[in-house]
Amino acid sequence: MNTSVIRVSESLDVLLKELSEECGRTLKLLSQIEIEDLTQEQLAGILTELAVSVVHLNVHTEGLQELINDEIEKL
């Protein structure tokens, strides 16, 4: 019986961890938008941070599909 652990490549692992962290930040910001009685300044700050987060998500996902496909092919 083969009990070896199969892991993704180190580069994919790092990218997935970074993506997970950025997704967490994005979800936190999205939940903050739902808070009632936000001031215009608070909403502007949240939206600004959300815009930055979306840019980071875009960067983190660039080429990610190819890396995932490469990992699948190795299996």
Secondary structure by P-SEA (a helix, b strand, c coil): cccbbbbccaaaaaaaaaaaaaaaaaaaaaaaaacccccaaaaaaaaaaaaaaaaaaaaaacaaaaaaaaaaaac
